[in-house]
Structure formats: structure tokens, C-alpha cells
Amino acid sequence: MPAGDCAVPRTADVVVVGSGAAGAVVAARLSEAGTADVLLVEAGQDYRSADTPPAVRGTDIGRALAVRSLRWPGLMARLTEDQPMRAYACGRGAGGSSAINGQLAIRGTPADFDAWVRAGCSGWSWPDVLPAFIRLERDLDFGDRPGHGSRGPVPISRAPAGGCGPVSAALHAAAIDLGHAEHPDLNAEASTGISPAAWNRQDGVRVSSNDSYLEPARNHPRLRVAGRHVVSRVLFSSGRIRGAELVGEGHREVVSAPAVVLCAGAVHTPAILMRSGVGPADRLDALGVEVVTSLPGVGAGLSDHPAVLLGFRLTAAAAARSLETGSGCCLLRARSGPGRADDIQFLPMERTVGPAAGGLLVSLMRPESTGSVGLRSRDPADDPELDLRLLSDRRDLERLRGAVRHAAELLDHPAFHEVVDGRPAQPYGDLDQWLRENCRVLYHPSGTCRMGPAGEPATVVDEEGSVLGVDGLWVADASVMPVPCGVPPYLTTVMVAERLAAAIGNRLRRGR
């Protein structure tokens, strides 16, 4: 049956909500096990891998983000208290955000999972998660090395030698000269320093979860995919899941199912839970939503990576050699201070806005500040409210300030003199105020349905993704991350989905 043409069935054994980085994994794994009829529901357009829009296939992230049909078009967020509301990019359609994001393929680090264990998530230490990272990857450069995989569904590649643009080459030279270590593999342990950027791409073509997971599973007889249907809420009876309510174009439908897995992402998963009566009781009462179970952590703990772009005009020679791709081919990771894990990332931008513009994107990758996702109303057509509160924790402001100052040192290195026409733009005056007014975000939301001990107010799901206080309902996406990862979250999200899909499958086979 063609993608998107699936008639919504009246019943299923499992409803998986969202076909993005996590949902494609969960639906594929549960259906290929052959023990359950799986209905995968996608709010946006469903399409086969061969029908992927050309802009999404190319390596220019700007073109991918510009495909409005693959985003939630009305979603807005307040980044800091000093900025107005602005558009927030969140994937909608086959592959979700994995189809439109930057596609940096970087594993979470041992330090990330040490933090998860300290947050009370036993079973999620580095030795616990490493096998899943190995299984999911098909590293085209290091697949034969210890600690890497060569047969997984997710291709990982790096730019070929000599394939870098002038901004990347200048950053590489400046970083080495200023004392940063060089590592060939940024997914190796202890790889602080400058490394070739790793991407989930093959032969220069972007690969989303729709390509790597969902497409190979589409012929499983027990998997059906329904595009252009929003899950307005999940339905309960005496504290147990009994199905999901879907809203299509001009109609509503109910699918009866004893199990639902939410993989709608860290923005829309908590919104679905709150519309369903699972969340902070006071907020649900104010919206007139009947409370099924009070979990104050739903929608709280929203984390994202704040960043600033230091832009510059390229010299004529550099502009002639710059790459069509926006992102560069190397990545510099550094520590903001002694005793910290890598928390600063410098990414060269070969092309930004304008025909002769480049830049250096400076990001804080282990933020302390958190915000929230809230509901405007019970209507699923109303986008959630996002208040990220970036840099609200003073420690984040101090670390990003120091990172920008180091970026200025890098850009002042002689390696950039043949690349930058004039001097790079520098923030003047009150640097902290400039950061609050100009910081952007990497669209890496996580942490809004956190995994942890049952007695903690922030906890929403247990270590197997099961929502507390109800039966038959799971969350298996970036929402469950108890502490934000210090890397782009795609590979970690896939790893989480792989492990939770296995746990959910075991529970279903046991009849729960």
C-alpha cells in the first residue's frame, strides 16, 4: 500500500505516535518482532524513502529547514527573557526532525551517562548503552575498530581528505596552533579537541530515520503507517490505556489498543500527555482537563543547546572555494573549565546568509538552564507554548561568554586572515546582554518527560519508559533524557529508542 494511504484501523495491538528519530525505530523493531499489530501514526506527510524531497536529500541544512511542509509551521518559542517569540523548528513528517536537522552523528559520551546514573537511572551507564550504539551504527570509516559498528542501520561518514572548505581549514589550523588536540574520530572516548565532523550520511546524501529504519520495515505485514493524523489524546479506562483519539482532515477517529508508545518528541509528547490528563494537576485543572494521574514533571525540564553565530564576510578567494554545504567538515570540542566534560562546541560555517558570508557557530552543549512546554488549550490544533529560558542559569552565561572570547582568539589567528574580509564581527558593549539578545538555539529539545526514580517530583517514566501511574503507556524519545547530552541528540535518541523498544517488546510478550 502506498505511503500515507493507510486507512486508520479500528484496533491495533500497539499505537506508536510519531515517525521521527525515535518512532521509526520503535515501530520497526516492534513490527519486525512479529508479535504485535503496530499502527504508526504521523501528524505530517508520510512518504517512501524514494520520494524524499530533494531539499532534504542535499547537505545544505538551510534548504532542509526551509521545507515548511516538514515542520510544525506555527510553533513558536521564547528563547530568553530578552528576546521576542520566534519560530522554533521541529520536524513533522516521515523522519521527523531527523529529516531536517544538521545530521551530526555524535554519540553521547561516558560523562553523559555517568550523569544519568547520578540522576537515578540505573541500567543506563556507559557500559550499558555502548552495545546499543555499536549495533545501530554503520561507520563507514571506523566500523572495523573496537567500540564501533559496521552493520547497523545508521550510516556514519566523514568528509574525504581535501574536501573541506576554507573556513574549516582555517579553524583546523588555528585550533592546532592554539594547543587543541587532534583526533581522527570524535566518537572515540577522550576525543576532546578538533576532529573531522561525522554525519549520518552516505555518499554525500543525508539519511533520516525514515530511510534507515522505517523504509526497511514497511513490508512487514504487521505494520501500518497512517500519515496526516494528529493524536489528540490517549484514552484511559480505570488507569489503563484503551486506545488513542486521532484527528485527521475534518474527522476524528478512535483506535482501540492496549498499548501506546509516545515518540512525538520532547515538544509534542508532553503536550499529548497533558491533553490526555497526565501532567501537573493544577495546570490541567485550569484547562478543564480531567486529571488521570498527576505528574508535575510532564512538560518541565525542557533543555536545548544555546548558541551564537559569529559571522564574517569571506574574501573573494575564500568565497570562490567555499562549499555549497552550510556546515563545515570539522568540529572543535573544548571544556569551559577544569574538571568539566566537553561543554563547548565550535562548528565552522562555510556558508551563512549572503553569497559571501561565513561564520563560526559557538554552542554551549551542557546547559544548566531549563524551561518548559505548556498547553494553550485542550485543542490539538493549538501549538504548545515553549519557554526555553536559555542562559537563565548564571553558570551558562559565564561559560558561553568564555566560549565567545575563545572564538574571538581563534578568528584572530593568522589562518583566518586569508579567509575573512576585514575583521570578524565582534560583540561590543555588554557581552552578557548581547548574548541574551542574540543567542539562538540548535533545535535539540529534550528532558520534558524525564526518566528517574518514582519518588522524585521530576520523574515521568521509569527506566523502561513506562509512564508512572498508568498501565500500557510508554514514552520512548528524547523526552525521557534525565540530563541533556553534551552532543547533538540524534544518535542518543536512536539508542534510547532501540533499548526501550526491546524493553516494551518484552513487556508485550509477557502480556502487559
N, C-alpha and C positions, 0 to 999 in steps of 0.2 A: 504493500500500500504506500503511495507517495507520502513523503514527509508532510506533516501538517494536516493531512486529510482524515486522520483517525477520528471516527465518531466516538464520543465520550461514552464508555461503557457504564452500565448502572452499578456494577460491582467490580471489585478488584481485591486481591489479597494484600497489596501494598500500593499506596499512592506516594510517589516521590514528587516533591514540589520544587521545580526549578531545574533547568538542564544546563547549568553553568559548570564551573570548575569542579564543584562537589557533586551536584545532582547527576551529571553524566556518568560519573564514576559509580555512584551508588546504584543507579538504575541498571547500568551494565552488569555490575557484579551480582546484584540480586537476581536479575533475569537469567544470566548465564548459569547460575547455580541450578536452575530448573525446578525449584521447589515452590515458586510463587508466581502468580499473575501480577505483573507490575504495570501500573499506569504512571507514566512520566508526564507531568503537567507543566507546560511552559507558558508564561504570560505573553511572551513575544512570538516572533515568527519562528517556526520550526523549518529547517531546510537540511537537505542532504549535504554531505561534505563537498560533493562535486558542484553544488550550487552556491557555494560561499561567495559573497560579494567580492569583487576584485580588490576593493579598497582594504578589505580585511586580510586578504592574502599578502598584500605588499608589506614592506618592512617599515613604512612611514607611519608612526603611531598617530600623527596628526590626522592623516586621512582616515584611519580606522575610527578614531574618536568622533570624527565628523559625520559618521553614518548615523543620523538621528533615529532611524528605524530600529537600530540595535542598542538604543539607550532608553532609559526612562526619561522622556523628554521634559517633563515638568519638575523633576526632582531638584530641589534647591537645598543649600546648606549655608549656615553661618560658620565661617572658619574661625574667626577670632572676634572678640568684642569690638574691635576697631574696624571691622570690615562689614559691608552690607551683605545681604544674602546673595549667593551666586549659584550658578548651575553646578551640579555635582554629577560626575559621570559614573553611571552604574549600568552594567550590561543587561540587556533584555533581548532574549532570542537564543537560538541554539548556540551553545558555548558560553553564554552569559558574558561576564567581564573577561573571560579568557580569550574571547574573540576580538576584543578592542583594546586590551591593556598593552603595556610595554613589552611583556613577554620575557622579562629577565627570569632566567631559570636558576634560582639560587636556593639551596636548601636552608632551612632553619639550622642553627648551629647548636653544638652541645650546650653553650651558655643559655640559649633559649629554653631548652628542655630541662636544664637544671632549675630554671625559674618556674617552669610548670610544676615540677615536683615540689618545690618550696611552696607553691600555691595549693598543695594538697592533692595533686593529680598523680597518684602512684600509678605505675604502669605506662608512664609517658616519658621516661628518661631517655637519654640519647641511645643507650644500648637497646631500649625497647623499640624506638622508632626507626633506627638505621636500617633494619631489614626491609621495611616498607619503602623507604627512599630508594634502596637498591633495586627493589622489584619494579618500581614504577618507571625507572629511567632507562632510556636507550642512549647512553652517552656516546656520541659519535667520535669523540676524541680520547676519552679516558675509560671507555667501557671495559677494557681489559685490565684495569688497575684494581687493586684491592679497595674495597669500600665503594665501588661503583657498579652500575648495572649496564648490560649491553642488549637486553632482550625485552625491556619494558615497553609500554605503550607511548611514553612521552619522549620524543627526540630532544636531545640537548646538543647544541653545536656552538662553535665559536667562529669568529671571523678568521679567514685564512691569513697567513702572514703576508704582509704587504697590502692587505685590503682595508687598511684604516685610513680615515680622513685626517686632515691636518690638525684639527682640534684634539683628536685622540692622541696623535703622535706628540703634540706639544705637551699634553698632560702627562703622558708616559715619561717623557724626558725630564720634565720639571719634578715629578714625584720622585723619580730615582735620585736626581741630584739633591733633593731636599731630604734624603735619608729614608724614604719609604722602601720597604722590602718589595721584591718582585716575586710573584707566584704564578705558575702557569695554569693552576686550577683553583678557582675561587671556591669550589665546593669541597676542597680538601680541608681537613682540620688545620687550625692555626694558620690561616691564609690572610692575615691582616696585611694590607698593602695594595699594590697595583696588580691587577690581573686582567687577562682577556675577559670581556663580558661573555656570559653564557646565556643562550636564548633557547626557548622551546620552539625551534625552527629546524627545518630540514631543507637542504639545498636552497637556502635563502628564502624559503616560504614559511610564513607564520603558521603554526599548528595550534589549534584550540582543543579543548576537551571534546567538542563535537566531533573533531577529526580523530583524536587518539582513542577515545573511549566509546562515544555513542555510535558512531558510524559502524564500527565492527560488530556492535550488539544489535543493530536494527533488524537483523533477520532472525533474532531469537523469537520463537513462536509465543513466548510468554511475556513479551514486552510490547506495549503500545505507547505511542507518544501523541499527546494532544497539544498542539500549539494554539496560541491566541486565546488562552483561557487563564484568567486570574483566579487564584484560590482566595476567596473572600474570607473564609474561616474554616477551621476544622470543627467537627461536631462530636459531642460527647454524650454519653448516657451513663449516669452513675459513676463518673470519674474515669470512664474508659472510652477510647476512640471508637466512633461508629462510622466515620466517613469524613468527607470533605465537601464543602459547597464551592462550586465553580461558577464564575461569571464569564460568559462568552460575549459575542457581539449581539446584544439585545436579548439575552436569555440567561437564566440561571439553571444549574443542574446540580444534583446531589449524587455523589458516588459513594456507595456503601463499601466500607473497608475496615478491617480490624486493626490496620497498621498504617501510619502516616509518617513519612520522613521528610522533614523540612530542610531544604537545601537552597533556599531562596536568597541566601547571602546575609551579611551582617546588618543590612538595612531592612530588607523585606521579611526576613524570618521573624524578627521580634514584632514587626507590625502584624503579621498573620497571627502570632500567638496572642497579642493584645486584643485584636478583634475577636478572637475566639474565647476570651475570658481568662487567659493565662497571663499574669503580669502583676504590676503594682495595683493593689486593691483600690487605693484612693483615686488613682488616675482612671481606672476602669469605671468606678462608680460615677465619676464626673462625666464620663462619656455615655453613661447609660448602658454599659456592657455588663452583663451578668457575670460575676466572678466565679470561675470554675475552681481555680486554685491561685492563691496569692503568692507571687514570686517577684519580689521587688527588683531582682536583678535583670528582669527582661527589659531590654532597651537601654540599660545603664552600661557603663564601661566602654562606650564607643571610643575606639582608638584609630588613629590614622597617622601617617608619616608626614610631618610638616617639611616644607622645602622652599627654597628661594632660588630664583634663576638670576645669575649674574651674566647679563648679555653683553655682546660686543659686536662691532662691525668687522667683518673679515677683510683682510687685504685682497686686492684683486687676484693675486696669485693663489691665496688660500681658497677664495671663493671658487676659482676655476677647478680646484682639486677636491672641494668638499663633496661629500656623498649625498645622494638623494635621501637616504635614510635620516631621520631626525636624530636618533641616538648614536653615540659613538661606540667604538668597539673595545673599549677598556673601561675598567671600573676601579676606583680607589676607595678602599675602606680603611678607616682610621678610628682611633679611640680619642674621646674628648678629654680623657684624664687617666691617671694611673689607677689600675685596678678595675677599669671598665672593660666590658666586652666591646667589640666593634660597634660603635653607635653613630658614626658619621659616614656618609657616602657621597662621593663626588663622581658625577656622571657627565662626561663631555657631550655636548650637543653640537653636532655638525651643522645642523640647520634649525633655526628657530623661526620666528615670524620675520618675514622680509627676505628678499632674494640674496642678500649678502650678510646674513646675521648668524652668529654662532653663540655659544654660551657654555656656562658651567653650572649644572644643577647640583645644589648643595642640600642634602637631606639629613634630617635627624631620624635615625632608624629605631631608637629605643625610647620613645617618648614616655613621660610620666603622666602627662595631661590626658584626661578622658572627658568625653562628652556624653551625649545621649541621643537616642531615637525615640520620638514620641508620635502619638496619633493626633491628627487634626479632628477626626471624626471616625465613626464606625464604617463610613463608606469606603470601600476598597479603591474607588476612583480618586480619592484624595491622597496625594503623596504624603508619606511620613514627614515629620519635622526633624531635621538634623541640626544639632548644635554641637559642633566638634570641640569648641573651647581650646583650640590649639594654643600652645605657649602659655596657658593659664597657670601651669606649674612653673615657678621661677627657675627651677633647675633646667627645664627645657630651653627657656630663653637664654640662659647663660651658656649652655652647650652650643646652641645654634649660632649665637653671637661669636663664640670662639671659632666655630667652623667657617663662618663667613670671613673672618680675619685670616684664617689659614688659606682659604680660597684666594684671597687677595694676594697672598705671598706666592701662591702657585702661578697666578696670572701675571705677576710682575717678573717671573723668571724669563731669562733671555729666550727660552724655547718658544715663548708666545709672541716675541717681537715680530716674527715674520708671518704671524697668523692674524694678529689683532691690528686693525687700522686705527691708530691713535691709542688711547688708553681705555681699558675696560671700564664700563660704568661702575662706579663705586657708590655705596650708600653714604650719604653725608648727614651731618647733624646727629640727632638722637638715634643711634643704631637700633636700640631696643624698640623704639616707636616705629622705625622703618620696618623692622621685622614683623611687628604686629600688623602693620598696614599692608605689607607686601607678600607675606608668606602665602604659599599655595599648598596644595595637598596632592599626594600621589594616588589618590583613589584606592587606598588599601584598607578599607574598613574591617574591623574585627572586634571581638570581645563583647558583643551585646547579649549573648546567652551563655554565660561562662560555665565552663566545666569546673567542678570542685567538690569539696565535702558538703554533705547535705545540710550541715548545721550552719553554714556561712550564708549571710544575707545576700551576697552577690551571686551565689550558685543558682544555676537554672537547670543544668543537666548533670548526670553522674558521669563516671569515667567511660561509660559505653554510649554516651549521647542520649540516654533516656531522660525525658523531661520529668522533673520531680513532681510528685503529687497526682499524676495521671498515668494511665496504662495504655500502651500501644502507640505512644507518640515519641519521636526522636528528632534531634537536630544533629546534622552531620556536615556542617560547613564552617567557615571562618568565624561564625558567631561564637563557637564554643571555646576559642582560644583564651585561656585564662590570663595570659600575659602576651602582649603583642610581640611578634617575632621581629628580630632586628634585620630582616631581609624582606624583599618583595614576597608577598604571601602565597603565590600560586603553587609552588611545589609543596609547601607545607599544607595547604588546603587539600591538595590531591592526596597527600599522605594521610591526613586526618580522615578523609572520605574513604580511603581504602581500608583503614583499620576499623572504622565504625561500621562500614558495610559488612565486614566479616563478623563483627560482634552482633549486628542486627540480624544477619542471616542465621547465626547460631541460635539467637532467641526465637526467631520464627520457626526454625526446625524443631525447637522444643515446645512449640505451641503457644508462645507468649508474644 
